[in-house]
Amino acid sequence: MNPNTITVGDVREVLDLYADASVDCIVTSPPYVGLRDYGHPDQLGAEQSVDDWVKNLRLVAQGLQRVLTPSGSLWLNVGDSYSAHPREGAARKSLLLGPQRLALALADENWLVRNVLVWAKPNPMPSSVTDRLSTTYETVLLLVRSPTYYFDLDAIRIAPVDKRMRAHRKTTVGYPPVSAVPVGGGVDRNLGLDVMKRRGLSAHPLGKSPGDVWTIPTAGYKGAHFATYPLALPERAILAGCPERVCTTCGSAWRRAQERVGNRLLRTGALQAGCSCPGSPWRPGIVLDPFMGSGTTALAAQKHRRNWLGIELNPDYAEQARSRIAQHNNITE
């Protein structure tokens, strides 16, 4: 499959064209259950019940599991909706609990649910409902295939505000520093935090972890597609979950060289091969969005020097995404 292209078709069929373990990271937002009509007879999200929606996404996830590298991750933005009739899978007016049902179903498919992230919206859509609270967040599921996987926390750390920490941070290090450090599993005993406290430091030299609540404003889009997530959301997922370079011989991620930042050695230097393959051949990391929509994931991937692949059922949306990406490329060239 040629990189940086959108394939029009049903994701359940198009994924068959992809080779096994051919993408490094998947960042996407599938149609939510019973929420919107995307104008296509084969669309997901128009199922009669939340269980049918979960069943269809479970089938899609089986294909995603095959094309994702063993060290890859799936970032799945899913929202919820309310039941209008018990046949939808919950009592009338009750939340359908689609994200929770989907997470449990994917766990049964041998996905490891590493995080249930909250995308908190400081500028949510106004609501006229008076017998419940307004919904101001969506869910992002972080799922992986293996206990050991690629994850670069340093690339998405939030810059420290403590004056003592600023003195320890190298001003020459760009943000975000991309350090391809594969991690996963193990028990977090806060040993690093204890060491920093003994040194009189209040945070990591590169900043604190963003945690599992991401406060990101929604973003407007002038095109006809009405369900776009903001660029900052896939950006953060891509920086953390997709290596900038991957060895074409063994598939290992490149990583940043170690440099001293304050009293610590951190991976903030130049990118270097993470293996000893002759000639160090490499390719950019590849991000897949199987529900491409308006192309926001592709824009985020390009911004951070990753290749991307997209699948979109609706040909009109696919054309909008191509135009949006082309326009962005003309502006930035």
C-alpha positions as semicolon CSV with decimal commas, in nm:
position;residue;x (nm);y (nm);z (nm)
1;M;0,000;0,000;0,000
2;N;0,146;0,334;-0,104
3;P;0,206;0,568;0,191
4;N;0,021;0,898;0,231
5;T;-0,286;0,783;0,038
6;I;-0,655;0,740;0,116
7;T;-0,836;0,426;0,000
8;V;-1,211;0,457;-0,049
9;G;-1,405;0,156;0,071
10;D;-1,538;-0,042;0,365
11;V;-1,266;-0,084;0,625
12;R;-1,378;-0,445;0,676
13;E;-1,277;-0,517;0,315
14;V;-0,992;-0,272;0,256
15;L;-0,788;-0,405;0,548
16;D;-0,754;-0,734;0,356
17;L;-0,526;-0,545;0,114
18;Y;-0,278;-0,461;0,391
19;A;0,015;-0,686;0,475
20;D;0,056;-0,831;0,822
21;A;0,237;-0,603;1,071
22;S;0,259;-0,320;0,816
23;V;0,162;-0,017;1,029
24;D;0,328;0,110;1,346
25;C;0,037;0,297;1,507
26;I;-0,337;0,336;1,456
27;V;-0,515;0,658;1,555
28;T;-0,882;0,686;1,470
29;S;-1,234;0,781;1,569
30;P;-1,500;0,543;1,434
31;P;-1,865;0,647;1,400
32;Y;-2,031;0,657;1,740
33;V;-2,329;0,438;1,807
34;G;-2,660;0,586;1,695
35;L;-2,532;0,943;1,684
36;R;-2,495;1,062;1,324
37;D;-2,586;0,965;0,970
38;Y;-2,279;0,974;0,745
39;G;-2,479;0,921;0,428
40;H;-2,371;0,569;0,331
41;P;-2,576;0,246;0,344
42;D;-2,284;0,040;0,480
43;Q;-2,181;0,285;0,751
44;L;-2,097;0,182;1,104
45;G;-2,284;0,360;1,382
46;A;-2,631;0,300;1,233
47;E;-2,679;-0,039;1,399
48;Q;-3,007;-0,117;1,571
49;S;-2,838;-0,179;1,906
50;V;-2,519;-0,094;2,088
51;D;-2,430;-0,465;2,096
52;D;-2,440;-0,477;1,715
53;W;-2,217;-0,169;1,703
54;V;-1,967;-0,336;1,936
55;K;-1,982;-0,655;1,728
56;N;-1,899;-0,468;1,407
57;L;-1,612;-0,274;1,566
58;R;-1,485;-0,596;1,717
59;L;-1,458;-0,740;1,365
60;V;-1,276;-0,428;1,247
61;A;-1,037;-0,455;1,541
62;Q;-0,947;-0,810;1,439
63;G;-0,821;-0,674;1,108
64;L;-0,641;-0,389;1,283
65;Q;-0,472;-0,636;1,513
66;R;-0,333;-0,822;1,212
67;V;-0,191;-0,517;1,030
68;L;-0,045;-0,356;1,343
69;T;0,314;-0,435;1,434
70;P;0,358;-0,635;1,757
71;S;0,507;-0,322;1,920
72;G;0,231;-0,094;1,789
73;S;-0,062;0,073;1,962
74;L;-0,424;0,154;1,881
75;W;-0,568;0,487;1,995
76;L;-0,946;0,469;1,965
77;N;-1,157;0,782;2,023
78;V;-1,514;0,676;2,098
79;G;-1,810;0,868;2,235
80;D;-2,136;0,758;2,395
81;S;-2,504;0,831;2,338
82;Y;-2,838;0,779;2,509
83;S;-3,093;0,509;2,445
84;A;-3,426;0,605;2,288
85;H;-3,573;0,254;2,325
86;P;-3,481;-0,064;2,517
87;R;-3,414;-0,245;2,187
88;E;-3,104;-0,027;2,151
89;G;-2,946;-0,213;2,442
90;A;-3,034;-0,003;2,746
91;A;-3,342;0,142;2,913
92;R;-3,479;0,458;2,755
93;K;-3,279;0,770;2,853
94;S;-2,992;0,558;2,987
95;L;-2,639;0,589;2,854
96;L;-2,563;0,304;2,616
97;L;-2,212;0,274;2,767
98;G;-2,069;0,207;2,422
99;P;-1,703;0,284;2,509
100;Q;-1,713;0,057;2,813
101;R;-1,878;-0,229;2,625
102;L;-1,628;-0,191;2,343
103;A;-1,330;-0,193;2,581
104;L;-1,451;-0,516;2,742
105;A;-1,512;-0,676;2,402
106;L;-1,164;-0,586;2,278
107;A;-1,009;-0,716;2,599
108;D;-1,177;-1,049;2,514
109;E;-1,001;-1,026;2,174
110;N;-0,662;-1,027;2,351
111;W;-0,608;-0,652;2,330
112;L;-0,440;-0,505;2,638
113;V;-0,635;-0,201;2,759
114;R;-0,351;0,022;2,878
115;N;-0,549;0,342;2,935
116;V;-0,902;0,474;2,929
117;L;-0,824;0,838;2,854
118;V;-1,065;1,123;2,910
119;W;-1,069;1,389;2,641
120;A;-1,207;1,681;2,842
121;K;-1,357;1,960;2,632
122;P;-1,336;2,310;2,783
123;N;-1,567;2,432;2,503
124;P;-1,829;2,154;2,472
125;M;-2,142;2,176;2,264
126;P;-2,422;2,350;2,458
127;S;-2,706;2,129;2,575
128;S;-3,072;2,207;2,639
129;V;-3,127;1,899;2,856
130;T;-3,235;1,992;3,210
131;D;-3,260;1,656;3,388
132;R;-2,893;1,554;3,365
133;L;-2,549;1,718;3,341
134;S;-2,405;1,822;3,008
135;T;-2,159;1,582;2,850
136;T;-1,819;1,751;2,836
137;Y;-1,582;1,465;2,751
138;E;-1,516;1,173;2,522
139;T;-1,316;0,855;2,572
140;V;-0,990;0,750;2,408
141;L;-0,892;0,386;2,451
142;L;-0,521;0,301;2,434
143;L;-0,487;-0,063;2,334
144;V;-0,179;-0,271;2,251
145;R;-0,106;-0,623;2,130
146;S;0,188;-0,706;2,354
147;P;0,306;-0,627;2,709
148;T;0,619;-0,475;2,550
149;Y;0,540;-0,202;2,299
150;Y;0,662;0,132;2,168
151;F;0,570;0,429;2,388
152;D;0,753;0,761;2,415
153;L;0,628;0,948;2,721
154;D;0,905;1,208;2,695
155;A;0,766;1,326;2,361
156;I;0,440;1,442;2,520
157;R;0,554;1,567;2,858
158;I;0,416;1,902;2,970
159;A;0,687;2,163;3,020
160;P;0,760;2,233;3,389
161;V;0,665;2,564;3,546
162;D;0,881;2,531;3,856
163;K;1,175;2,778;3,829
164;R;1,421;2,524;3,962
165;M;1,313;2,276;3,694
166;R;1,353;2,535;3,418
167;A;1,716;2,576;3,514
168;H;1,771;2,204;3,457
169;R;1,601;2,190;3,118
170;K;1,825;2,241;2,814
171;T;1,702;2,533;2,609
172;T;1,844;2,370;2,293
173;V;1,613;2,071;2,321
174;G;1,313;2,119;2,095
175;Y;0,964;2,025;2,202
176;P;0,853;1,761;2,175
177;P;1,177;1,558;2,205
178;V;1,116;1,234;2,016
179;S;1,281;0,950;2,207
180;A;1,197;0,608;2,073
181;V;1,209;0,418;2,399
182;P;1,003;0,097;2,393
183;V;0,848;0,030;2,730
184;G;0,554;-0,154;2,875
185;G;0,458;-0,379;3,161
186;G;0,626;-0,380;3,499
187;V;0,520;-0,222;3,826
188;D;0,543;0,153;3,879
189;R;0,684;0,204;4,228
190;N;0,744;0,580;4,186
191;L;1,118;0,523;4,234
192;G;1,202;0,807;3,994
193;L;0,977;1,045;4,184
194;D;1,144;0,951;4,513
195;V;1,489;1,025;4,368
196;M;1,376;1,365;4,238
197;K;1,229;1,462;4,573
198;R;1,554;1,375;4,747
199;R;1,731;1,608;4,504
200;G;1,486;1,887;4,579
201;L;1,324;1,867;4,236
202;S;0,949;1,880;4,191
203;A;0,915;1,720;3,847
204;H;1,088;1,539;3,564
205;P;1,344;1,763;3,386
206;L;1,146;1,743;3,061
207;G;0,813;1,806;3,228
208;K;0,533;1,604;3,379
209;S;0,325;1,330;3,224
210;P;0,001;1,463;3,071
211;G;-0,185;1,194;3,262
212;D;-0,502;1,028;3,142
213;V;-0,721;1,342;3,136
214;W;-0,643;1,550;2,828
215;T;-0,804;1,895;2,825
216;I;-0,815;1,989;2,458
217;P;-1,064;2,233;2,303
218;T;-1,279;2,111;2,018
219;A;-1,186;2,249;1,676
220;G;-1,409;2,381;1,402
221;Y;-1,389;2,262;1,041
222;K;-1,543;2,446;0,748
223;G;-1,599;2,133;0,538
224;A;-1,915;1,923;0,525
225;H;-1,781;1,663;0,767
226;F;-1,927;1,747;1,108
227;A;-1,740;1,509;1,339
228;T;-1,374;1,612;1,341
229;Y;-1,143;1,591;1,638
230;P;-0,886;1,866;1,704
231;L;-0,535;1,829;1,562
232;A;-0,383;1,822;1,913
233;L;-0,555;1,492;1,991
234;P;-0,396;1,273;1,719
235;E;-0,072;1,470;1,754
236;R;-0,027;1,358;2,112
237;A;-0,115;0,998;2,028
238;I;0,124;0,989;1,731
239;L;0,414;1,142;1,921
240;A;0,374;0,889;2,200
241;G;0,281;0,585;1,993
242;C;0,456;0,604;1,655
243;P;0,836;0,602;1,612
244;E;0,978;0,867;1,381
245;R;1,202;0,611;1,211
246;V;1,188;0,232;1,188
247;C;1,461;-0,007;1,069
248;T;1,350;-0,169;0,744
249;T;1,556;-0,481;0,816
250;C;1,450;-0,579;1,169
251;G;1,159;-0,342;1,240
252;S;1,310;-0,186;1,551
253;A;1,244;0,180;1,631
254;W;1,519;0,438;1,615
255;R;1,581;0,627;1,936
256;R;1,734;0,951;2,053
257;A;2,091;0,954;2,180
258;Q;2,137;1,019;2,550
259;E;2,230;1,369;2,665
260;R;2,277;1,509;3,012
261;V;1,988;1,727;3,126
262;G;2,062;1,858;3,474
263;N;2,178;1,555;3,672
264;R;2,015;1,298;3,448
265;L;2,094;1,122;3,121
266;L;1,788;1,157;2,897
267;R;1,720;1,058;2,539
268;T;1,706;1,407;2,389
269;G;1,992;1,391;2,137
270;A;1,999;1,306;1,767
271;L;1,802;1,012;1,632
272;Q;2,007;0,696;1,597
273;A;1,941;0,337;1,500
274;G;1,815;0,117;1,781
275;C;1,974;-0,191;1,624
276;S;2,303;-0,299;1,464
277;C;2,169;-0,380;1,117
278;P;2,431;-0,304;0,845
279;G;2,381;0,035;0,686
280;S;2,102;0,127;0,930
281;P;1,827;0,137;0,663
282;W;1,511;0,309;0,780
283;R;1,166;0,430;0,684
284;P;0,933;0,679;0,852
285;G;0,690;0,538;1,105
286;I;0,346;0,466;0,956
287;V;0,017;0,583;1,111
288;L;-0,312;0,431;0,995
289;D;-0,653;0,594;1,030
290;P;-0,917;0,340;0,917
291;F;-1,195;0,599;0,954
292;M;-1,015;0,891;0,791
293;G;-1,302;1,141;0,778
294;S;-1,165;1,491;0,719
295;G;-0,798;1,384;0,737
296;T;-0,693;1,528;1,073
297;T;-0,482;1,223;1,161
298;A;-0,294;1,256;0,831
299;L;-0,219;1,623;0,900
300;A;-0,084;1,537;1,245
301;A;0,132;1,257;1,102
302;Q;0,279;1,481;0,833
303;K;0,349;1,757;1,081
304;H;0,571;1,520;1,279
305;R;0,744;1,347;0,987
306;R;0,549;1,022;0,989
307;N;0,390;0,853;0,691
308;W;0,017;0,780;0,701
309;L;-0,252;0,565;0,545
310;G;-0,624;0,632;0,543
311;I;-0,943;0,438;0,475
312;E;-1,273;0,618;0,423
313;L;-1,611;0,472;0,328
314;N;-1,768;0,793;0,197
315;P;-1,600;0,911;-0,129
316;D;-1,710;1,270;-0,067
317;Y;-1,536;1,277;0,270
318;A;-1,227;1,116;0,117
319;E;-1,211;1,390;-0,145
320;Q;-1,255;1,656;0,123
321;A;-0,966;1,505;0,316
322;R;-0,742;1,496;0,008
323;S;-0,820;1,860;-0,066
324;R;-0,760;1,963;0,293
325;I;-0,425;1,782;0,304
326;A;-0,319;1,924;-0,033
327;Q;-0,413;2,276;0,075
328;H;-0,215;2,233;0,397
329;N;0,088;2,107;0,202
330;N;0,075;2,406;-0,033
331;I;0,071;2,642;0,265
332;T;0,363;2,474;0,445
333;E;0,587;2,415;0,143
